[in-house]
Structures are given as C-alpha cells and as structure tokens.
Amino acid sequence: MNNVMSLAYIGLGSNLEEPVRQVRQALDELGELPLCQRVAHSSLYATPPVGPQDQPDFINAVAAIETKLSPLALLDQLQALEQRHRRRRLRHWGPRTLDLDLLLYAQHTIEHPRLRVPHPYMHERAFVLVPLEEVVSAATHSSIMLHHQPLTSWLTHLDQHQIRRLSDADATTTASV
C-alpha cells in the first residue's frame, strides 16, 4: 500500500451468465474495493471474441479508479473479484463470466512475473482502446501516451467496425447476450 492515490484503468469483459449484468455489477464492485474509489467508467460495448470464435460475443468496458493499493495488491483484489464472479480459466482466450485487466497504473511501467503494465496487448485491441479513450476523456479531460504515442493515434490503426457501443436501451435488452 502507498499513501498517495494513483489513477488506474481497469478493462472489464464478460461473455457468460448475463454479461451485461456481470460487467455492471463489477463496475459497482470496483468502487467498493479496499482503498479504491471508482472515478469514471465507459459505456458498455459488444465485441466479437478474440481467439476461439466458438463462444458468445463479449461485453466490454473500462473503469478509472483512484487507489492507494500497490499494483500487485490491486491485481490481487481484481483476481479475487473475478473469483467472486465464478471466473474459470479453462482455455486461453476462452469464455468467462468476468475478466478484469489492469491496463494502466499511474505512469508506471511494470515488468513482473504476475503483472505487466501497460497491459502488453492493449494497443492491439480496439475493444480496449475505444472504451479507454472514452473514460480517459471523462476522468482526466486529456489523453494519455501509450508506447510513446497518443492513445488516439493507436485507435486510427485499429479496425473498429465490429465494436458496437450499447445504448442504455441496448444494455437492458441484451442482458442475456
């Protein structure tokens, strides 16, 4: 634990057991983690799966939290939250009730056997960068740098046509996506 609040960005995803409900509940629960406060979150987005295609589409979002937890302590809390949502790791990039990824932690670069920050694949994934850009703008009213380039420049290189932002009505009617 540190005594200073750090801004962290968390990617959320679900494609099992009412994924809209799973993501919405997890967004609420992120703000209830010890020494954490949720400060902003993106809209919900429907996206096709990465990896095996024999699974349902995902619901994705990004949240910004302020935390006094160290990066590894925050990772422990995120993994415990996944377990409370009955997360099972049966196959790489397979279906899941809840996936929580620590995308960014303040301005830190972390290379640890359990954690790499910035998240090593986020710059390749529109389903992460689109909601991240939305929440960064809401939380900080500015942009962030990722691998020495503005986040917006990464977005211009990614195919975004399969990402669908859910309206409030969509999120209500697709609760069982």
Buried (B, 14 or more C-beta within 10 A) or exposed (E): EEEEBBBBBBBBBBBBBBBBBBBBBBBEBBBEBEBBBBBBBBBBBBBBBEEEEEBBBBBBBBBBBBBBBBBBBBBEBBBEBBEEBEBEEEEEEBBBBBBBBBBBBBEEEBEEEEBEBBBEEBBEBBBBBBBBBBBBBEBEEEEBEBEEEBBBEBBEEBEEEEBBBBEEEBBEEBBEB
